[in-house]
Amino acid sequence: MNFDPECVGSVRSAAEKLGFSNMEIVSGAGHDACQMSHVVPTGMIFIPCKDGISHNEIESAEPEHISAGANVLLHAMLQSAG
């Protein structure tokens, strides 16, 4: 699945502008975003989870990682809005 290059670029640019490290990854999970990408331009933002565990009741993320992800989303949306 390839997401919208402009969305991916906005996320990358926002992360860099905010001083956060970033990388493109391939996720094997079936995300809702995969279905949404057929209707609207779509990208995804992942944050680190404790022990790499996600989509599980013991999933846990540090507040600063959650905040960083939210700030990347905010700045990517503002950039996309022009």
N, C-alpha and C positions, 0 to 999 in steps of 0.2 A: 504494500500500500504506500503510495506516495502522496504526501499532503501538499497543499497549495504552496508553491515556492515563495509567493509574497508573504503568506502567513508565517512560514518557517523563517524567512528573512527578517520579518518584523520581530519575531521572538528572539532570534539570534542577536539582532542589533540592540534590542532592549537589554538583554542580558549583558552584552559587552559594555553598553553605555553605563549600566549600573555597577559594573566591575565584578560581575559574577562569571565564574567559569561555566562553559557550556560545551556540549557535544551533541551531534546527531546520533541517535540510536535506533535500532530496529527492535520494536516490541513485539513479542509473539502473542500477546494477549489480544482478544477481540474487544476493542474499545468502542463505545458509542460514537466516538469521533469518526470511526471508519465508515459508519452508515451516514453520518451527517455530511461527510465529504462529498457525497453524491448530490447534495442539495446546495450546500454553501461552502465557500472557501474555509478550509479547516487546517489547524495545526495543533500540536500538543505541547504541554510543558510538564516535565517530570521533575520531581524533587527527590532527594535522597530519603530513604526510609531505613529505620533501624534494622540492621542485619539483612538489608535488601529485601525484606518481606513486604509484599503489597497484596491487595485484594484478599485480605485475611483479617480475622477479628483481632489478631495481635499486631496488626500494622501500627507503626508509630513513627512520627516525624517530629523533629525539633521545631519549636516555634519560629526560630530564625529562618529555617528552610521554608516553612509555610509562608512566612512573610516575604521572603525573597521571591518565591514563585508567584505570589499575588502581585508584587510590584512589577515583575517581568510582564505578567498579563496586562496590568494597567498600562504600562508604557508601550507595549506592543499594540494595544488597542488605540491608544492616543496617536501613535505613529500612523496606524492604518487609517484613522479617521481624517488625517491630514491636519 
